[in-house]
């Protein structure tokens, strides 16, 4: 058996299922998009926290506090979506053509 036929877990993989690769690619792109959104929200949160510390205007503080709650909610939703993606399962075909399941690590 060649190295290309062996996977990290020792199972045999001759050839590649194009559908599984397409699904994997879609998951990776989706994960990248979520990470970009998380980074954007983190920058927004840092800016809002800075403004909250710097301002003495109570109306501005009230608005920034409200915005922070929205940002924190968005971050929580994005992190949950990322966790869901990270626990996704990808279907690989073994050499007999029957499907076997393998957990896909996206971290």
C-alpha positions as CSV (number, residue, x, y, z in Angstrom):
1,X,0.0,0.0,0.0
2,X,1.3,3.5,-0.9
3,X,1.2,6.5,1.4
4,X,-1.4,8.1,-0.8
5,X,-3.7,5.2,-0.1
6,X,-3.5,5.5,3.6
7,X,-5.2,8.2,5.6
8,X,-4.1,9.5,8.9
9,X,-6.4,7.2,10.8
10,X,-5.1,4.1,8.9
11,X,-8.2,3.6,6.7
12,X,-7.7,3.0,3.0
13,X,-8.7,5.6,0.6
14,X,-8.3,4.8,-3.1
15,X,-9.3,7.7,-5.2
16,X,-11.4,10.5,-4.0
17,X,-15.2,11.1,-4.0
18,X,-15.6,14.4,-5.9
19,X,-18.9,15.1,-4.1
20,X,-17.2,14.8,-0.7
21,X,-14.4,17.1,-1.8
22,X,-17.0,19.7,-3.1
23,X,-18.8,19.5,0.2
24,X,-15.6,19.9,2.1
25,X,-14.7,22.9,0.0
26,X,-18.1,24.5,0.7
27,X,-17.6,23.9,4.4
28,X,-14.2,25.4,4.4
29,X,-15.4,28.5,2.5
30,X,-18.3,28.9,4.9
31,X,-15.9,28.6,7.9
32,X,-13.6,31.2,6.4
33,X,-16.6,33.6,5.9
34,X,-17.8,33.1,9.5
35,X,-14.2,33.7,10.8
36,X,-14.2,37.0,8.8
37,X,-17.5,38.0,10.3
38,X,-16.2,37.1,13.8
39,X,-13.1,39.3,13.2
40,X,-15.3,42.2,12.1
41,X,-17.6,41.9,15.1
42,X,-14.5,41.7,17.4
43,X,-13.2,45.0,15.9
44,X,-16.6,46.6,16.3
45,X,-16.7,45.5,19.9
46,X,-13.2,46.8,20.7
47,X,-14.2,50.2,19.1
48,X,-17.4,50.3,21.0
49,X,-15.7,49.5,24.3
50,X,-13.1,52.2,23.7
51,X,-15.9,54.7,22.9
52,X,-17.7,53.7,26.1
53,X,-14.6,54.3,28.2
54,X,-13.8,57.6,26.5
55,X,-17.2,59.3,26.4
56,X,-18.9,61.3,29.2
57,X,-22.1,61.8,27.3
58,X,-24.8,59.6,28.8
59,X,-26.8,59.4,25.6
60,X,-23.7,58.2,23.7
61,X,-23.0,55.7,26.5
62,X,-26.6,54.4,26.3
63,X,-26.4,54.0,22.5
64,X,-22.9,52.3,22.7
65,X,-24.1,49.9,25.4
66,X,-27.1,48.9,23.2
67,X,-24.7,48.4,20.2
68,X,-22.4,46.3,22.4
69,X,-25.3,44.0,23.3
70,X,-26.1,43.5,19.6
71,X,-22.4,42.9,18.8
72,X,-22.1,40.3,21.6
73,X,-25.3,38.6,20.5
74,X,-24.0,38.4,16.9
75,X,-20.7,37.0,18.2
76,X,-22.4,34.3,20.1
77,X,-24.5,33.3,17.1
78,X,-21.4,33.3,14.9
79,X,-19.5,31.2,17.4
80,X,-22.4,28.7,17.6
81,X,-22.5,28.5,13.8
82,X,-18.8,27.8,13.7
83,X,-19.1,25.1,16.4
84,X,-21.8,23.5,14.3
85,X,-19.6,23.5,11.2
86,X,-16.7,22.1,13.2
87,X,-18.8,19.1,14.2
88,X,-20.0,18.5,10.7
89,X,-19.5,15.0,9.3
90,X,-18.0,14.3,5.9
91,X,-18.8,11.1,4.0
92,X,-15.8,9.3,2.5
93,X,-16.1,6.3,0.3
94,X,-14.0,3.3,1.2
95,X,-12.5,1.0,-1.5
96,X,-15.7,-1.1,-1.7
97,X,-17.8,1.9,-2.6
98,X,-19.9,1.9,0.6
99,X,-20.0,5.1,2.6
100,X,-18.1,5.4,5.9
101,X,-18.3,8.4,8.2
102,X,-15.3,10.4,9.4
103,X,-15.4,13.4,11.6
104,X,-14.0,16.4,9.8
105,X,-11.8,18.8,11.8
106,X,-12.0,22.4,10.6
107,X,-9.8,23.9,13.2
